[in-house]
């Protein structure tokens, strides 16, 4: 098990990789970028595992961005995360809907 990490890629694009589970959430909460009035994207293609605490982190990030007048765009969410978001009723909040590009928007 490797705890999830968050790394900045280009501009306002971040990449999350590893296991997005409860043990990783406290450090990731501290690592979230300062909310802004612009769009921030997070590429989740590198996630290996996810649980409800990890989903909660993404919801929190989305809420912080929205409070600042910005948006969070989710890129390539793993199917397990999409299912968990659907079951939890936050798939639309996070913009996780089925489409061919693998990119979802909120």
C-alpha positions as CSV (number, residue, x, y, z in Angstrom):
1,X,0.0,0.0,0.0
2,X,1.4,3.4,-1.0
3,X,-0.4,6.4,0.4
4,X,-1.8,8.8,-2.1
5,X,0.3,11.8,-3.1
6,X,-0.7,15.1,-4.7
7,X,1.7,16.7,-7.2
8,X,1.3,19.8,-9.3
9,X,1.7,19.2,-13.0
10,X,1.2,22.1,-15.5
11,X,-0.5,25.3,-14.4
12,X,-3.6,24.5,-12.3
13,X,-3.4,20.7,-13.0
14,X,-2.6,18.3,-10.2
15,X,-2.0,14.6,-10.3
16,X,-3.1,12.3,-7.5
17,X,-1.5,8.8,-7.3
18,X,-1.4,5.9,-4.9
19,X,-4.0,4.8,-2.4
20,X,-6.6,7.5,-1.6
21,X,-7.7,6.0,1.7
22,X,-8.3,7.2,5.2
23,X,-4.6,7.1,6.2
24,X,-3.6,9.5,3.4
25,X,-6.4,12.1,4.0
26,X,-4.9,14.2,6.8
27,X,-1.7,14.9,4.9
28,X,-3.5,15.5,1.6
29,X,-5.9,18.0,3.3
30,X,-2.8,20.0,4.2
31,X,-1.4,19.7,0.7
32,X,-4.5,20.9,-1.1
33,X,-3.8,24.1,-3.1
34,X,-5.1,27.4,-1.8
35,X,-8.7,27.7,-3.2
36,X,-9.0,30.2,-6.1
37,X,-11.6,31.7,-8.3
38,X,-10.2,29.8,-11.3
39,X,-10.6,26.2,-12.5
40,X,-8.3,23.6,-10.9
41,X,-8.1,20.1,-12.4
42,X,-7.0,16.9,-10.7
43,X,-5.9,13.8,-12.7
44,X,-6.9,10.7,-10.8
45,X,-5.6,8.1,-13.3
46,X,-2.8,7.1,-11.0
47,X,-5.0,6.1,-8.1
48,X,-4.7,2.4,-7.1
49,X,-7.3,2.3,-4.3
50,X,-9.9,4.6,-2.9
51,X,-12.3,4.5,0.1
52,X,-15.0,6.8,1.4
53,X,-12.5,9.0,3.3
54,X,-10.7,9.6,0.0
55,X,-14.0,10.5,-1.7
56,X,-14.7,12.9,1.2
57,X,-11.4,14.6,0.5
58,X,-12.4,15.3,-3.1
59,X,-15.8,16.6,-2.0
60,X,-14.0,19.0,0.5
61,X,-11.6,20.2,-2.3
62,X,-14.6,20.9,-4.5
63,X,-16.4,22.8,-1.7
64,X,-13.3,24.9,-1.0
65,X,-12.9,25.7,-4.7
66,X,-16.6,26.6,-5.0
67,X,-16.5,28.9,-1.9
68,X,-13.7,30.8,-3.6
69,X,-15.7,31.1,-6.8
70,X,-13.7,28.5,-8.6
71,X,-14.2,25.0,-10.0
72,X,-12.7,21.6,-9.6
73,X,-12.5,19.4,-12.7
74,X,-11.9,15.7,-12.2
75,X,-9.9,13.9,-14.9
76,X,-9.9,10.1,-15.3
77,X,-11.5,9.0,-12.1
78,X,-11.1,5.2,-11.5
79,X,-14.3,3.2,-11.9
80,X,-14.3,2.3,-8.3
81,X,-14.3,5.9,-7.3
82,X,-17.1,6.7,-9.7
83,X,-19.2,3.8,-8.3
84,X,-18.5,5.0,-4.7
85,X,-19.5,8.6,-5.6
86,X,-22.7,7.3,-7.2
87,X,-23.6,5.2,-4.2
88,X,-22.8,8.2,-1.9
89,X,-24.9,10.6,-4.0
90,X,-22.0,12.9,-4.8
91,X,-21.2,11.9,-8.4
92,X,-23.0,14.9,-9.8
93,X,-21.4,17.2,-7.2
94,X,-18.0,16.1,-8.4
95,X,-19.0,16.0,-12.1
96,X,-18.4,12.3,-12.4
97,X,-20.6,11.3,-15.3
98,X,-20.0,8.7,-18.1
99,X,-18.5,10.1,-21.3
100,X,-16.0,8.8,-23.8
101,X,-13.1,11.2,-23.1
102,X,-12.7,10.1,-19.5
103,X,-12.8,13.7,-18.5
104,X,-15.5,14.9,-16.3
105,X,-16.4,18.4,-15.3
106,X,-18.3,19.9,-12.3
